[in-house]
Amino acid sequence: METAEKLRRKGVQIPIPPGVEIGPEVDIGRISGERVVIHPGCRIRGERTLILPGVRLGAEAPVTIEN
């Protein structure tokens, strides 16, 4: 199963999954499913990446985060 789909099943809102890049090293256990939104154009990389409840990535512009 694709990482974006796994995150959506956790409750993460990803309006356009093909528009989001998530590296294979990202531990989805470190991404909260509570009120998290990842907008198109975002890139998420790094095994130490941590996304906490309520985070909205890329609401204003594309974002790249790493660790």
PDB file of N, H, CA, C and O in Angstrom:
ATOM      1  N   MET A   1       0.844  -1.186   0.000  1.00  0.00           N
ATOM      2  CA  MET A   1       0.000   0.000   0.000  1.00  0.00           C
ATOM      3  C   MET A   1       0.888   1.247   0.000  1.00  0.00           C
ATOM      4  O   MET A   1       1.902   1.297   0.696  1.00  0.00           O
ATOM      5  N   GLU A   2       0.509   2.214  -0.759  1.00  0.00           N
ATOM      6  H   GLU A   2      -0.315   2.174  -1.324  1.00  0.00           H
ATOM      7  CA  GLU A   2       1.247   3.456  -0.889  1.00  0.00           C
ATOM      8  C   GLU A   2       1.242   4.227   0.438  1.00  0.00           C
ATOM      9  O   GLU A   2       0.254   4.194   1.173  1.00  0.00           O
ATOM     10  N   THR A   3       2.342   4.916   0.739  1.00  0.00           N
ATOM     11  H   THR A   3       3.144   4.942   0.142  1.00  0.00           H
ATOM     12  CA  THR A   3       2.483   5.644   2.002  1.00  0.00           C
ATOM     13  C   THR A   3       1.382   6.670   2.196  1.00  0.00           C
ATOM     14  O   THR A   3       0.836   6.775   3.294  1.00  0.00           O
ATOM     15  N   ALA A   4       1.039   7.434   1.159  1.00  0.00           N
ATOM     16  H   ALA A   4       1.483   7.348   0.268  1.00  0.00           H
ATOM     17  CA  ALA A   4      -0.019   8.443   1.287  1.00  0.00           C
ATOM     18  C   ALA A   4      -1.339   7.791   1.679  1.00  0.00           C
ATOM     19  O   ALA A   4      -2.090   8.351   2.477  1.00  0.00           O
ATOM     20  N   GLU A   5      -1.628   6.629   1.136  1.00  0.00           N
ATOM     21  H   GLU A   5      -1.018   6.174   0.487  1.00  0.00           H
ATOM     22  CA  GLU A   5      -2.873   5.930   1.467  1.00  0.00           C
ATOM     23  C   GLU A   5      -2.847   5.449   2.915  1.00  0.00           C
ATOM     24  O   GLU A   5      -3.868   5.504   3.600  1.00  0.00           O
ATOM     25  N   LYS A   6      -1.698   4.981   3.387  1.00  0.00           N
ATOM     26  H   LYS A   6      -0.869   4.936   2.831  1.00  0.00           H
ATOM     27  CA  LYS A   6      -1.566   4.563   4.787  1.00  0.00           C
ATOM     28  C   LYS A   6      -1.831   5.748   5.711  1.00  0.00           C
ATOM     29  O   LYS A   6      -2.509   5.607   6.729  1.00  0.00           O
ATOM     30  N   LEU A   7      -1.294   6.920   5.351  1.00  0.00           N
ATOM     31  H   LEU A   7      -0.743   7.034   4.524  1.00  0.00           H
ATOM     32  CA  LEU A   7      -1.517   8.110   6.166  1.00  0.00           C
ATOM     33  C   LEU A   7      -2.984   8.523   6.146  1.00  0.00           C
ATOM     34  O   LEU A   7      -3.525   8.927   7.175  1.00  0.00           O
ATOM     35  N   ARG A   8      -3.622   8.428   5.006  1.00  0.00           N
ATOM     36  H   ARG A   8      -3.183   8.100   4.170  1.00  0.00           H
ATOM     37  CA  ARG A   8      -5.049   8.763   4.921  1.00  0.00           C
ATOM     38  C   ARG A   8      -5.869   7.833   5.801  1.00  0.00           C
ATOM     39  O   ARG A   8      -6.841   8.269   6.418  1.00  0.00           O
ATOM     40  N   ARG A   9      -5.502   6.586   5.868  1.00  0.00           N
ATOM     41  H   ARG A   9      -4.713   6.232   5.367  1.00  0.00           H
ATOM     42  CA  ARG A   9      -6.214   5.632   6.735  1.00  0.00           C
ATOM     43  C   ARG A   9      -6.023   5.951   8.209  1.00  0.00           C
ATOM     44  O   ARG A   9      -6.864   5.608   9.040  1.00  0.00           O
ATOM     45  N   LYS A  10      -4.910   6.611   8.535  1.00  0.00           N
ATOM     46  H   LYS A  10      -4.226   6.890   7.860  1.00  0.00           H
ATOM     47  CA  LYS A  10      -4.663   7.067   9.911  1.00  0.00           C
ATOM     48  C   LYS A  10      -5.485   8.296  10.261  1.00  0.00           C
ATOM     49  O   LYS A  10      -5.655   8.621  11.436  1.00  0.00           O
ATOM     50  N   GLY A  11      -5.994   8.979   9.242  1.00  0.00           N
ATOM     51  H   GLY A  11      -5.856   8.715   8.287  1.00  0.00           H
ATOM     52  CA  GLY A  11      -6.771  10.189   9.474  1.00  0.00           C
ATOM     53  C   GLY A  11      -6.147  11.453   8.919  1.00  0.00           C
ATOM     54  O   GLY A  11      -6.750  12.523   9.008  1.00  0.00           O
ATOM     55  N   VAL A  12      -4.944  11.358   8.343  1.00  0.00           N
ATOM     56  H   VAL A  12      -4.455  10.489   8.270  1.00  0.00           H
ATOM     57  CA  VAL A  12      -4.291  12.520   7.739  1.00  0.00           C
ATOM     58  C   VAL A  12      -5.075  12.917   6.494  1.00  0.00           C
ATOM     59  O   VAL A  12      -5.412  12.070   5.667  1.00  0.00           O
ATOM     60  N   GLN A  13      -5.362  14.203   6.367  1.00  0.00           N
ATOM     61  H   GLN A  13      -5.088  14.892   7.039  1.00  0.00           H
ATOM     62  CA  GLN A  13      -6.060  14.696   5.184  1.00  0.00           C
ATOM     63  C   GLN A  13      -5.020  15.027   4.106  1.00  0.00           C
ATOM     64  O   GLN A  13      -4.146  15.871   4.301  1.00  0.00           O
ATOM     65  N   ILE A  14      -5.138  14.347   2.979  1.00  0.00           N
ATOM     66  H   ILE A  14      -5.848  13.661   2.820  1.00  0.00           H
ATOM     67  CA  ILE A  14      -4.268  14.594   1.826  1.00  0.00           C
ATOM     68  C   ILE A  14      -5.208  14.751   0.635  1.00  0.00           C
ATOM     69  O   ILE A  14      -5.574  13.763  -0.002  1.00  0.00           O
ATOM     70  N   PRO A  15      -5.604  16.003   0.328  1.00  0.00           N
ATOM     71  CA  PRO A  15      -6.601  16.227  -0.719  1.00  0.00           C
ATOM     72  C   PRO A  15      -6.232  15.661  -2.089  1.00  0.00           C
ATOM     73  O   PRO A  15      -7.102  15.163  -2.803  1.00  0.00           O
ATOM     74  N   ILE A  16      -4.958  15.733  -2.461  1.00  0.00           N
ATOM     75  H   ILE A  16      -4.252  16.139  -1.880  1.00  0.00           H
ATOM     76  CA  ILE A  16      -4.516  15.235  -3.772  1.00  0.00           C
ATOM     77  C   ILE A  16      -3.260  14.382  -3.549  1.00  0.00           C
ATOM     78  O   ILE A  16      -2.145  14.883  -3.695  1.00  0.00           O
ATOM     79  N   PRO A  17      -3.428  13.106  -3.200  1.00  0.00           N
ATOM     80  CA  PRO A  17      -2.274  12.251  -2.878  1.00  0.00           C
ATOM     81  C   PRO A  17      -1.163  12.219  -3.932  1.00  0.00           C
ATOM     82  O   PRO A  17       0.007  12.213  -3.549  1.00  0.00           O
ATOM     83  N   PRO A  18      -1.463  12.197  -5.246  1.00  0.00           N
ATOM     84  CA  PRO A  18      -0.359  12.182  -6.206  1.00  0.00           C
ATOM     85  C   PRO A  18       0.489  13.461  -6.182  1.00  0.00           C
ATOM     86  O   PRO A  18       1.598  13.474  -6.717  1.00  0.00           O
ATOM     87  N   GLY A  19      -0.018  14.525  -5.571  1.00  0.00           N
ATOM     88  H   GLY A  19      -0.918  14.514  -5.136  1.00  0.00           H
ATOM     89  CA  GLY A  19       0.710  15.784  -5.493  1.00  0.00           C
ATOM     90  C   GLY A  19       1.631  15.886  -4.297  1.00  0.00           C
ATOM     91  O   GLY A  19       2.248  16.929  -4.079  1.00  0.00           O
ATOM     92  N   VAL A  20       1.736  14.810  -3.509  1.00  0.00           N
ATOM     93  H   VAL A  20       1.235  13.963  -3.686  1.00  0.00           H
ATOM     94  CA  VAL A  20       2.564  14.790  -2.304  1.00  0.00           C
ATOM     95  C   VAL A  20       3.645  13.730  -2.468  1.00  0.00           C
ATOM     96  O   VAL A  20       3.363  12.607  -2.886  1.00  0.00           O
ATOM     97  N   GLU A  21       4.892  14.093  -2.134  1.00  0.00           N
ATOM     98  H   GLU A  21       5.121  15.005  -1.795  1.00  0.00           H
ATOM     99  CA  GLU A  21       6.014  13.151  -2.218  1.00  0.00           C
ATOM    100  C   GLU A  21       6.444  12.783  -0.806  1.00  0.00           C
ATOM    101  O   GLU A  21       6.791  13.657  -0.011  1.00  0.00           O
ATOM    102  N   ILE A  22       6.422  11.490  -0.490  1.00  0.00           N
ATOM    103  H   ILE A  22       6.140  10.780  -1.135  1.00  0.00           H
ATOM    104  CA  ILE A  22       6.830  11.014   0.831  1.00  0.00           C
ATOM    105  C   ILE A  22       7.924   9.981   0.630  1.00  0.00           C
ATOM    106  O   ILE A  22       7.711   8.953  -0.012  1.00  0.00           O
ATOM    107  N   GLY A  23       9.102  10.261   1.185  1.00  0.00           N
ATOM    108  H   GLY A  23       9.275  11.097   1.706  1.00  0.00           H
ATOM    109  CA  GLY A  23      10.246   9.365   1.023  1.00  0.00           C
ATOM    110  C   GLY A  23      10.009   8.019   1.677  1.00  0.00           C
ATOM    111  O   GLY A  23       9.295   7.940   2.677  1.00  0.00           O
ATOM    112  N   PRO A  24      10.594   6.954   1.134  1.00  0.00           N
ATOM    113  CA  PRO A  24      10.400   5.610   1.677  1.00  0.00           C
ATOM    114  C   PRO A  24      10.963   5.439   3.084  1.00  0.00           C
ATOM    115  O   PRO A  24      10.577   4.513   3.798  1.00  0.00           O
ATOM    116  N   GLU A  25      11.870   6.320   3.487  1.00  0.00           N
ATOM    117  H   GLU A  25      12.184   7.072   2.907  1.00  0.00           H
ATOM    118  CA  GLU A  25      12.482   6.225   4.809  1.00  0.00           C
ATOM    119  C   GLU A  25      11.626   6.856   5.908  1.00  0.00           C
ATOM    120  O   GLU A  25      11.934   6.694   7.089  1.00  0.00           O
ATOM    121  N   VAL A  26      10.561   7.569   5.546  1.00  0.00           N
ATOM    122  H   VAL A  26      10.310   7.701   4.587  1.00  0.00           H
ATOM    123  CA  VAL A  26       9.718   8.257   6.525  1.00  0.00           C
ATOM    124  C   VAL A  26       8.940   7.227   7.339  1.00  0.00           C
ATOM    125  O   VAL A  26       8.274   6.356   6.781  1.00  0.00           O
ATOM    126  N   ASP A  27       9.032   7.336   8.669  1.00  0.00           N
ATOM    127  H   ASP A  27       9.573   8.044   9.122  1.00  0.00           H
ATOM    128  CA  ASP A  27       8.318   6.456   9.595  1.00  0.00           C
ATOM    129  C   ASP A  27       6.926   7.041   9.816  1.00  0.00           C
ATOM    130  O   ASP A  27       6.786   8.048  10.510  1.00  0.00           O
ATOM    131  N   ILE A  28       5.895   6.426   9.236  1.00  0.00           N
ATOM    132  H   ILE A  28       6.009   5.608   8.672  1.00  0.00           H
ATOM    133  CA  ILE A  28       4.551   6.996   9.358  1.00  0.00           C
ATOM    134  C   ILE A  28       4.020   6.917  10.790  1.00  0.00           C
ATOM    135  O   ILE A  28       3.026   7.566  11.116  1.00  0.00           O
ATOM    136  N   GLY A  29       4.665   6.141  11.632  1.00  0.00           N
ATOM    137  H   GLY A  29       5.473   5.615  11.367  1.00  0.00           H
ATOM    138  CA  GLY A  29       4.305   6.114  13.049  1.00  0.00           C
ATOM    139  C   GLY A  29       4.634   7.426  13.747  1.00  0.00           C
ATOM    140  O   GLY A  29       4.125   7.695  14.835  1.00  0.00           O
ATOM    141  N   ARG A  30       5.480   8.244  13.131  1.00  0.00           N
ATOM    142  H   ARG A  30       5.894   8.026  12.247  1.00  0.00           H
ATOM    143  CA  ARG A  30       5.860   9.540  13.697  1.00  0.00           C
ATOM    144  C   ARG A  30       5.037  10.687  13.109  1.00  0.00           C
ATOM    145  O   ARG A  30       5.345  11.858  13.329  1.00  0.00           O
ATOM    146  N   ILE A  31       3.988  10.337  12.358  1.00  0.00           N
ATOM    147  H   ILE A  31       3.738   9.386  12.179  1.00  0.00           H
ATOM    148  CA  ILE A  31       3.089  11.342  11.789  1.00  0.00           C
ATOM    149  C   ILE A  31       1.716  11.147  12.407  1.00  0.00           C
ATOM    150  O   ILE A  31       1.095  10.098  12.241  1.00  0.00           O
ATOM    151  N   SER A  32       1.250  12.153  13.114  1.00  0.00           N
ATOM    152  H   SER A  32       1.755  13.005  13.249  1.00  0.00           H
ATOM    153  CA  SER A  32      -0.054  12.074  13.773  1.00  0.00           C
ATOM    154  C   SER A  32      -1.176  12.043  12.743  1.00  0.00           C
ATOM    155  O   SER A  32      -1.055  12.611  11.658  1.00  0.00           O
ATOM    156  N   GLY A  33      -2.249  11.383  13.091  1.00  0.00           N
ATOM    157  H   GLY A  33      -2.347  10.921  13.973  1.00  0.00           H
ATOM    158  CA  GLY A  33      -3.436  11.365  12.250  1.00  0.00           C
ATOM    159  C   GLY A  33      -4.478  12.378  12.692  1.00  0.00           C
ATOM    160  O   GLY A  33      -5.540  12.482  12.079  1.00  0.00           O
ATOM    161  N   GLU A  34      -4.183  13.133  13.758  1.00  0.00           N
ATOM    162  H   GLU A  34      -3.320  13.049  14.256  1.00  0.00           H
ATOM    163  CA  GLU A  34      -5.137  14.085  14.328  1.00  0.00           C
ATOM    164  C   GLU A  34      -5.011  15.467  13.707  1.00  0.00           C
ATOM    165  O   GLU A  34      -4.025  16.169  13.933  1.00  0.00           O
ATOM    166  N   ARG A  35      -5.999  15.854  12.933  1.00  0.00           N
ATOM    167  H   ARG A  35      -6.801  15.284  12.749  1.00  0.00           H
ATOM    168  CA  ARG A  35      -6.101  17.199  12.359  1.00  0.00           C
ATOM    169  C   ARG A  35      -4.885  17.590  11.512  1.00  0.00           C
ATOM    170  O   ARG A  35      -4.583  18.778  11.392  1.00  0.00           O
ATOM    171  N   VAL A  36      -4.189  16.628  10.930  1.00  0.00           N
ATOM    172  H   VAL A  36      -4.434  15.663  11.027  1.00  0.00           H
ATOM    173  CA  VAL A  36      -3.037  16.916  10.070  1.00  0.00           C
ATOM    174  C   VAL A  36      -3.516  16.998   8.625  1.00  0.00           C
ATOM    175  O   VAL A  36      -4.265  16.141   8.157  1.00  0.00           O
ATOM    176  N   VAL A  37      -3.073  18.042   7.922  1.00  0.00           N
ATOM    177  H   VAL A  37      -2.464  18.738   8.302  1.00  0.00           H
ATOM    178  CA  VAL A  37      -3.400  18.223   6.515  1.00  0.00           C
ATOM    179  C   VAL A  37      -2.091  18.406   5.742  1.00  0.00           C
ATOM    180  O   VAL A  37      -1.248  19.222   6.113  1.00  0.00           O
ATOM    181  N   ILE A  38      -1.939  17.643   4.675  1.00  0.00           N
ATOM    182  H   ILE A  38      -2.625  16.980   4.373  1.00  0.00           H
ATOM    183  CA  ILE A  38      -0.765  17.769   3.814  1.00  0.00           C
ATOM    184  C   ILE A  38      -1.264  18.144   2.418  1.00  0.00           C
ATOM    185  O   ILE A  38      -1.876  17.332   1.724  1.00  0.00           O
ATOM    186  N   HIS A  39      -0.994  19.379   2.023  1.00  0.00           N
ATOM    187  H   HIS A  39      -0.497  20.039   2.587  1.00  0.00           H
ATOM    188  CA  HIS A  39      -1.473  19.904   0.747  1.00  0.00           C
ATOM    189  C   HIS A  39      -0.543  19.509  -0.398  1.00  0.00           C
ATOM    190  O   HIS A  39       0.608  19.141  -0.165  1.00  0.00           O
ATOM    191  N   PRO A  40      -1.040  19.584  -1.636  1.00  0.00           N
ATOM    192  CA  PRO A  40      -0.210  19.247  -2.806  1.00  0.00           C
ATOM    193  C   PRO A  40       1.057  20.100  -2.882  1.00  0.00           C
ATOM    194  O   PRO A  40       1.070  21.262  -2.478  1.00  0.00           O
ATOM    195  N   GLY A  41       2.103  19.500  -3.402  1.00  0.00           N
ATOM    196  H   GLY A  41       2.093  18.556  -3.731  1.00  0.00           H
ATOM    197  CA  GLY A  41       3.374  20.198  -3.562  1.00  0.00           C
ATOM    198  C   GLY A  41       4.321  19.968  -2.397  1.00  0.00           C
ATOM    199  O   GLY A  41       5.459  20.435  -2.428  1.00  0.00           O
ATOM    200  N   CYS A  42       3.871  19.255  -1.366  1.00  0.00           N
ATOM    201  H   CYS A  42       2.946  18.876  -1.341  1.00  0.00           H
ATOM    202  CA  CYS A  42       4.726  19.011  -0.206  1.00  0.00           C
ATOM    203  C   CYS A  42       5.616  17.802  -0.433  1.00  0.00           C
ATOM    204  O   CYS A  42       5.226  16.824  -1.071  1.00  0.00           O
ATOM    205  N   ARG A  43       6.839  17.900   0.114  1.00  0.00           N
ATOM    206  H   ARG A  43       7.156  18.695   0.632  1.00  0.00           H
ATOM    207  CA  ARG A  43       7.795  16.794   0.091  1.00  0.00           C
ATOM    208  C   ARG A  43       8.188  16.507   1.531  1.00  0.00           C
ATOM    209  O   ARG A  43       8.586  17.407   2.270  1.00  0.00           O
ATOM    210  N   ILE A  44       8.072  15.258   1.917  1.00  0.00           N
ATOM    211  H   ILE A  44       7.748  14.527   1.317  1.00  0.00           H
ATOM    212  CA  ILE A  44       8.399  14.847   3.280  1.00  0.00           C
ATOM    213  C   ILE A  44       9.482  13.787   3.183  1.00  0.00           C
ATOM    214  O   ILE A  44       9.317  12.766   2.515  1.00  0.00           O
ATOM    215  N   ARG A  45      10.597  14.047   3.864  1.00  0.00           N
ATOM    216  H   ARG A  45      10.731  14.876   4.406  1.00  0.00           H
ATOM    217  CA  ARG A  45      11.756  13.153   3.790  1.00  0.00           C
ATOM    218  C   ARG A  45      12.387  12.997   5.170  1.00  0.00           C
ATOM    219  O   ARG A  45      12.185  13.832   6.051  1.00  0.00           O
ATOM    220  N   GLY A  46      13.142  11.933   5.349  1.00  0.00           N
ATOM    221  H   GLY A  46      13.305  11.254   4.633  1.00  0.00           H
ATOM    222  CA  GLY A  46      13.944  11.742   6.559  1.00  0.00           C
ATOM    223  C   GLY A  46      13.298  10.827   7.585  1.00  0.00           C
ATOM    224  O   GLY A  46      12.113  10.945   7.895  1.00  0.00           O
ATOM    225  N   GLU A  47      14.114   9.905   8.106  1.00  0.00           N
ATOM    226  H   GLU A  47      15.077   9.809   7.853  1.00  0.00           H
ATOM    227  CA  GLU A  47      13.597   8.936   9.068  1.00  0.00           C
ATOM    228  C   GLU A  47      13.279   9.536  10.431  1.00  0.00           C
ATOM    229  O   GLU A  47      12.578   8.909  11.225  1.00  0.00           O
ATOM    230  N   ARG A  48      13.774  10.728  10.721  1.00  0.00           N
ATOM    231  H   ARG A  48      14.344  11.237  10.076  1.00  0.00           H
ATOM    232  CA  ARG A  48      13.484  11.376  12.010  1.00  0.00           C
ATOM    233  C   ARG A  48      12.357  12.406  11.918  1.00  0.00           C
ATOM    234  O   ARG A  48      12.080  13.100  12.897  1.00  0.00           O
ATOM    235  N   THR A  49      11.713  12.516  10.776  1.00  0.00           N
ATOM    236  H   THR A  49      11.937  11.953   9.981  1.00  0.00           H
ATOM    237  CA  THR A  49      10.634  13.489  10.601  1.00  0.00           C
ATOM    238  C   THR A  49       9.511  13.204  11.589  1.00  0.00           C
ATOM    239  O   THR A  49       9.100  12.058  11.771  1.00  0.00           O
ATOM    240  N   LEU A  50       9.023  14.264  12.222  1.00  0.00           N
ATOM    241  H   LEU A  50       9.357  15.195  12.074  1.00  0.00           H
ATOM    242  CA  LEU A  50       7.955  14.171  13.215  1.00  0.00           C
ATOM    243  C   LEU A  50       6.909  15.223  12.877  1.00  0.00           C
ATOM    244  O   LEU A  50       7.233  16.406  12.769  1.00  0.00           O
ATOM    245  N   ILE A  51       5.660  14.808  12.711  1.00  0.00           N
ATOM    246  H   ILE A  51       5.397  13.848  12.799  1.00  0.00           H
ATOM    247  CA  ILE A  51       4.564  15.731  12.428  1.00  0.00           C
ATOM    248  C   ILE A  51       3.521  15.533  13.522  1.00  0.00           C
ATOM    249  O   ILE A  51       2.949  14.451  13.657  1.00  0.00           O
ATOM    250  N   LEU A  52       3.280  16.576  14.298  1.00  0.00           N
ATOM    251  H   LEU A  52       3.745  17.455  14.189  1.00  0.00           H
ATOM    252  CA  LEU A  52       2.398  16.516  15.463  1.00  0.00           C
ATOM    253  C   LEU A  52       0.960  16.898  15.109  1.00  0.00           C
ATOM    254  O   LEU A  52       0.712  17.435  14.029  1.00  0.00           O
ATOM    255  N   PRO A  53       0.015  16.628  16.007  1.00  0.00           N
ATOM    256  CA  PRO A  53      -1.396  16.953  15.754  1.00  0.00           C
ATOM    257  C   PRO A  53      -1.601  18.425  15.400  1.00  0.00           C
ATOM    258  O   PRO A  53      -0.954  19.308  15.963  1.00  0.00           O
ATOM    259  N   GLY A  54      -2.505  18.672  14.465  1.00  0.00           N
ATOM    260  H   GLY A  54      -3.031  17.955  14.008  1.00  0.00           H
ATOM    261  CA  GLY A  54      -2.879  20.034  14.098  1.00  0.00           C
ATOM    262  C   GLY A  54      -2.017  20.693  13.046  1.00  0.00           C
ATOM    263  O   GLY A  54      -2.273  21.840  12.679  1.00  0.00           O
ATOM    264  N   VAL A  55      -1.002  20.004  12.549  1.00  0.00           N
ATOM    265  H   VAL A  55      -0.794  19.072  12.847  1.00  0.00           H
ATOM    266  CA  VAL A  55      -0.095  20.597  11.562  1.00  0.00           C
ATOM    267  C   VAL A  55      -0.775  20.651  10.193  1.00  0.00           C
ATOM    268  O   VAL A  55      -1.433  19.700   9.770  1.00  0.00           O
ATOM    269  N   ARG A  56      -0.600  21.790   9.510  1.00  0.00           N
ATOM    270  H   ARG A  56      -0.065  22.562   9.853  1.00  0.00           H
ATOM    271  CA  ARG A  56      -1.090  21.973   8.137  1.00  0.00           C
ATOM    272  C   ARG A  56       0.107  22.328   7.276  1.00  0.00           C
ATOM    273  O   ARG A  56       0.611  23.449   7.340  1.00  0.00           O
ATOM    274  N   LEU A  57       0.562  21.386   6.474  1.00  0.00           N
ATOM    275  H   LEU A  57       0.152  20.475   6.421  1.00  0.00           H
ATOM    276  CA  LEU A  57       1.725  21.609   5.619  1.00  0.00           C
ATOM    277  C   LEU A  57       1.292  22.078   4.240  1.00  0.00           C
ATOM    278  O   LEU A  57       0.419  21.472   3.618  1.00  0.00           O
ATOM    279  N   GLY A  58       1.897  23.150   3.766  1.00  0.00           N
ATOM    280  H   GLY A  58       2.606  23.642   4.271  1.00  0.00           H
ATOM    281  CA  GLY A  58       1.678  23.608   2.405  1.00  0.00           C
ATOM    282  C   GLY A  58       0.380  24.350   2.167  1.00  0.00           C
ATOM    283  O   GLY A  58      -0.079  24.423   1.027  1.00  0.00           O
ATOM    284  N   ALA A  59      -0.222  24.899   3.196  1.00  0.00           N
ATOM    285  H   ALA A  59       0.150  24.840   4.122  1.00  0.00           H
ATOM    286  CA  ALA A  59      -1.487  25.626   3.029  1.00  0.00           C
ATOM    287  C   ALA A  59      -1.295  26.897   2.201  1.00  0.00           C
ATOM    288  O   ALA A  59      -2.191  27.294   1.457  1.00  0.00           O
ATOM    289  N   GLU A  60      -0.141  27.528   2.328  1.00  0.00           N
ATOM    290  H   GLU A  60       0.587  27.206   2.932  1.00  0.00           H
ATOM    291  CA  GLU A  60       0.131  28.772   1.618  1.00  0.00           C
ATOM    292  C   GLU A  60       1.032  28.579   0.391  1.00  0.00           C
ATOM    293  O   GLU A  60       0.899  29.290  -0.605  1.00  0.00           O
ATOM    294  N   ALA A  61       1.939  27.619   0.478  1.00  0.00           N
ATOM    295  H   ALA A  61       2.047  27.042   1.287  1.00  0.00           H
ATOM    296  CA  ALA A  61       2.899  27.346  -0.598  1.00  0.00           C
ATOM    297  C   ALA A  61       3.492  25.964  -0.382  1.00  0.00           C
ATOM    298  O   ALA A  61       3.421  25.439   0.729  1.00  0.00           O
ATOM    299  N   PRO A  62       4.074  25.362  -1.411  1.00  0.00           N
ATOM    300  CA  PRO A  62       4.698  24.046  -1.241  1.00  0.00           C
ATOM    301  C   PRO A  62       5.775  24.062  -0.159  1.00  0.00           C
ATOM    302  O   PRO A  62       6.465  25.063   0.033  1.00  0.00           O
ATOM    303  N   VAL A  63       5.904  22.951   0.534  1.00  0.00           N
ATOM    304  H   VAL A  63       5.343  22.138   0.377  1.00  0.00           H
ATOM    305  CA  VAL A  63       6.850  22.829   1.649  1.00  0.00           C
ATOM    306  C   VAL A  63       7.671  21.565   1.482  1.00  0.00           C
ATOM    307  O   VAL A  63       7.157  20.529   1.060  1.00  0.00           O
ATOM    308  N   THR A  64       8.963  21.657   1.818  1.00  0.00           N
ATOM    309  H   THR A  64       9.381  22.498   2.161  1.00  0.00           H
ATOM    310  CA  THR A  64       9.808  20.475   1.901  1.00  0.00           C
ATOM    311  C   THR A  64      10.301  20.389   3.337  1.00  0.00           C
ATOM    312  O   THR A  64      10.865  21.347   3.867  1.00  0.00           O
ATOM    313  N   ILE A  65      10.084  19.229   3.965  1.00  0.00           N
ATOM    314  H   ILE A  65       9.626  18.452   3.534  1.00  0.00           H
ATOM    315  CA  ILE A  65      10.615  19.019   5.310  1.00  0.00           C
ATOM    316  C   ILE A  65      11.486  17.775   5.302  1.00  0.00           C
ATOM    317  O   ILE A  65      11.199  16.799   4.609  1.00  0.00           O
ATOM    318  N   GLU A  66      12.556  17.827   6.086  1.00  0.00           N
ATOM    319  H   GLU A  66      12.790  18.620   6.649  1.00  0.00           H
ATOM    320  CA  GLU A  66      13.454  16.685   6.204  1.00  0.00           C
ATOM    321  C   GLU A  66      13.984  16.619   7.620  1.00  0.00           C
ATOM    322  O   GLU A  66      14.672  17.520   8.099  1.00  0.00           O
ATOM    323  N   ASN A  67      13.642  15.527   8.270  1.00  0.00           N
ATOM    324  H   ASN A  67      13.082  14.795   7.880  1.00  0.00           H
ATOM    325  CA  ASN A  67      14.048  15.302   9.653  1.00  0.00           C
ATOM    326  C   ASN A  67      13.645  16.455  10.545  1.00  0.00           C
ATOM    327  O   ASN A  67      13.911  16.429  11.746  1.00  0.00           O
TER     328      ASN A  67
END
